[in-house]
Amino acid sequence: MATARLEAPRPAIKRRSFQRLFLAVMACLVSVTLTVWLAERFQEVVAGGVMTASLDRMPVVEAALVLGTSKLRADGSANLTLDYRLDAAAMLWKGGKARYLIVSGNHTGDYDEPSDMRAGLIARGVPASMIYRDGRGFRTWDSMVRARKVFGLKRLAIVSQRAHVARAVFIARSLGMQAFGFEAVEEDDLPIRMRVRPYLAAVLSYYDAWRGLLPLQLGPQVAIGIDPAK
């Protein structure tokens, strides 16, 4: 008489397979989250010695780079993040810590971050002749490369919020620049996507620094203090 083979119940096999898959996915997510968090934290630790929110602790530089963002949120309300950056930049200039300001951001069609930033600085008492616009700062990497290659800066101050400043200082060092960060006030009620963005951008900045690719169409060089501010 033939002996019947015993088989494990199929539902039990499926449950074990699902559990293994779930644990693998969770381990992957934890690993990625930890890597992203460490990437951002490492930049803040490394740049911590050259970042400050105190005007008295800032060294004097020829020019400060103000990193751009939009003046309005997606819902049409004022973007306080930009207002705080402009407040900090105006304070830096009025305090005699930077003779010139470069406002770097995205200028595409009717969307013009540098012009909005320039207008905001003029409203805060900074003369137009002291403000240079860079409309090809589409990303932080682009802004830093152009500060070095187009504006010829080897030593500068960077104005933005703390995590953004840390990333920009990291990029500046990869480009052989000496950078000091002036921290603007952080906005309290940032949407979740804006709170997550610095961590993802930090990872991308390592990739940018490793590749070292220059942005397309750098354009003509600008001599700060010699060429007129436009």
N, C-alpha and C positions, 0 to 999 in steps of 0.2 A: 504494500500500500504506500502511495506517495506521501512524503512528509510535507505538510503545509509550511510555507515560509512566513515567519513573523515579520511584519513591517510596522514601523512607528506610525502612529496616526499622523496623517498629513497636516492637520491644523497645527500640531505641535511643531513640526518642521518649519512651517511658514512663520510661526511666532518667533522661533529662534533666529531665522534668517532676518526677519524684520528688526529684531532687537540688535543683531550685529550691525545691520545697516544704520540703524538709528545711532548707535554708539559711535560708529565711524564718522558719521556726519557731524555729531556733536563734538567729537575730538578735533575734527578739521576746523569747525567754527571757532572753538576755543583757541586753537593754535593761531588762526588768522587774526582773531581779535587781539590776542596777546602781542603778536608781531606788530600790528598797526599801532597799538597803544605804546609799546616800547619805542617804536620809531619816532613818534611825536615827543615822548618824554625825553629821549636821548638828546634831541635837538634843543629842548628847553634847558636841559642841564648843561650842555656844552656851551650854549650861548648865554647862560645866566650871568656870567661875569662881565658881559658887555651890554647888558640890557638894564634899563632903569626907567622908572616913572618920575624920577626927581630931576628937575632942570639943573640943579646945582651939581649933580654928578655927571652930567653930560659934558664931553670934551667939545672944544670948538672945532668945527669943520667948515670947509668951503661950501659944501652943498649937502642938503638932506633930501632923501628920496621919500616921497609920500606915496604909499601904495594905494591903488584905487579900488573903488567899489561903486556900486550904483547909488544915486542919491535917494531912490525910492525903493521900497520893498515891493514884493509881488502884488500885495494888496493895495498899493498906491500910497501907503503911509510913508512918512519920512524915515529914512534909514539912519538911525542914530549912530550906527557904527562909523559911517562916513563923517558925520558931524563931529564925533569925538576925535577922529583922526585929524580933521582940519583944525580943531581947537588945539591939539597937541602941536601940530606943525606951526601954527601961528605963534604959540607960546615959545617954541624953539627959536623962531626967527626974531621975535621981539626981545628974547633974552640974550641975543647976540651969540647964540650957539651955532647958527648956520647962516651964512650970508645969502645963499641962494636956495630956492626950493625947486625940486623937480616933481611934478605931479604926473604919475605914470598910471595909465589905465587903458581901457578898451575904447577905441573910437571907430565905430563901424556905422556908416550911413548917418542917420540922425542921432544915433546913440553916441554920446560924447562925454565919457567920464572925466577926462582931463580938463575940459572947458568948465564943467560943473564944479570941479575941485578948485580951479583957478578963480572962478567967480566967488566961491565960498571963502577963499583966502583973502581976496580983495575986500570982501565985506567985513572981514576980521582985521583989516588994517594993514595987510601986507601989500606993498606996491606991486603993480603988474610987472614992472621991470625986473623984479626979483624972482619971478615965477616962470619956469620953463615947463612946457607941456610935452609929454611923450604919449602919443596916441596909439602906440603899438605895444603897450604893456598888457598883452592879452592874458598872460599868466605871470605869476611871480618870477618864474624862470626868465621869461622874456624881459621883464622890467630890470632884473639884476644884470642880465647880459648886456642890455642896451645901456645901462648906467656905466658899465665898464667899457664897452666897445664904441658906443656912439658919443657919450658925454665924457669919456676919458677919465672917469673917477677911479682912483685907487684907494681912497679913504673917504668914507661918507657916513652919514647918519641915516637910519631907516626909521620911518614913522608908521606905526600900525598898532594893532592889538598884540598882546604878548606872544601868543602862539604863532601868529603870522610873522612877527618880527624874528622870532627864533628860527623859523624856516628860511627867511630871507638872509639872515646872518649866516646860516649853514651854507646856503647857495653862494653867498658872497665869498666865503672862505674857499669854496671849491674853485672859484674864479680868480683867486689870488688877491682879493680885496680885503682891506681892513674896514670892518663895519662896526658901528655902535648902534644900539637900538633904543629908541625912545618910545615907551609904551603909552598908547592911548587908553582911555577909559574903556572898559568892557561893557557892552550892552547887557542889561539884565534879562530881558525876555526874548532872547534869540529863539527862532524856531529850531526844531530838533535837527533839521538837515544842516543848518549853519553850525550847530554844535558838533556834528559828526564830521563835517567837511575838513577841518584842520588835520584830523588824524589821517584821512585818506590822502590829503594833499602832501602830508609829510612823507608818506611812502613814495609818492610820485616824485618828490624832490630828490630822493636818493637815486632813483632811476635817471632823472635828468642830469644830475651831477656825474653819474657813471658814464652816460653816453656823451655828455658834453657837446651836444649839437647846437649850433648857433641858429637863432631864428632866421627865417627867410627875409630878405629885403631889409637889411639893417638900416639902409639909407645913409645920407651924408653925416659926417661927424659934426658935433656941436661943441664949440669951445665955451665953457661956462665963464661968464664974466666978460667975454670978448664979443662973441656973437650975441646979437640982441635976443632977449627973451620973447618968444612968440607963443 
